[in-house]
Amino acid sequence: MLGLSADTIWNMDETPIYFDMAGGYTLTKKGSKDVLQKTTGHDKLRLTVVLCVSAAGCKLPPMIIFKNLKNAPKLPAGKQWPKGMH
């Protein structure tokens, strides 16, 4: 086509992942005037996962982006992020 090889063509995608994803519907008794929906209060907090793959099938390690370091979850003592995770 343009003289490009499959290892020079890359596709990247970013997708948000919310910490608290409230459902799109509720279940309550018929005729009820109020519906209580419980959340953790973190419905706006999210991280972004970036995935990248070449046309030849080579995958880059996933990248996780936090809005700021205060939002990054604390890992339990002795635990680390998976190897190759950036």
C-alpha positions in Angstrom: 0.0 0.0 0.0 2.3 2.8 1.2 5.3 0.7 1.7 4.7 0.3 5.4 5.4 -3.0 7.1 3.1 -4.5 9.7 5.5 -3.7 12.6 5.3 0.0 11.9 1.5 0.3 12.1 0.2 0.6 15.6 -3.3 0.9 17.2 -3.7 2.5 20.6 -6.8 2.8 22.7 -7.6 4.4 26.0 -10.5 3.3 28.1 -11.7 4.7 31.5 -12.4 2.4 34.4 -14.4 3.8 37.3 -13.7 2.7 40.9 -17.5 2.8 41.7 -19.8 2.0 38.9 -23.4 2.5 40.0 -25.9 0.5 38.1 -28.1 1.9 35.4 -31.3 0.6 37.0 -32.8 0.0 40.5 -35.1 -2.6 41.9 -37.8 -1.6 44.4 -41.4 -2.3 45.3 -44.0 -1.1 42.8 -45.4 2.3 43.7 -42.4 3.3 45.9 -41.8 7.1 45.7 -38.1 7.0 46.7 -35.4 4.7 45.6 -32.2 4.5 47.6 -29.0 3.8 45.7 -26.0 3.2 47.8 -22.5 4.0 46.5 -19.1 4.4 48.0 -19.0 8.1 47.1 -16.2 7.5 44.6 -18.4 7.4 41.5 -16.3 10.1 39.8 -12.9 8.6 40.6 -11.4 6.7 37.7 -8.2 5.4 36.1 -7.4 5.2 32.4 -5.9 2.0 30.8 -4.0 2.4 27.6 -3.5 -0.6 25.3 -1.4 -0.7 22.2 -0.8 -3.4 19.5 0.9 -3.5 16.2 -0.5 -4.8 12.9 2.0 -7.6 13.3 0.5 -8.6 16.6 3.2 -7.2 19.0 1.6 -5.9 22.2 3.0 -3.2 24.4 2.6 -3.6 28.2 -0.6 -1.9 29.4 -0.2 1.5 30.9 -2.4 2.7 33.8 -2.9 6.5 34.2 -4.3 8.0 37.5 -5.6 11.6 37.5 -3.2 12.3 40.4 -1.2 10.2 42.8 -3.8 10.8 45.6 -6.2 8.6 43.6 -3.8 5.7 43.1 -4.9 2.8 45.3 -2.6 1.7 48.1 -1.4 -1.9 47.6 -1.3 -4.2 50.6 2.1 -4.7 52.3 4.4 -6.9 50.3 2.3 -6.6 47.1 3.5 -5.0 43.9 2.0 -4.0 40.6 2.3 -6.8 38.0 5.6 -7.1 36.2 5.6 -5.1 33.0 2.8 -2.8 34.2 3.7 0.9 33.9 
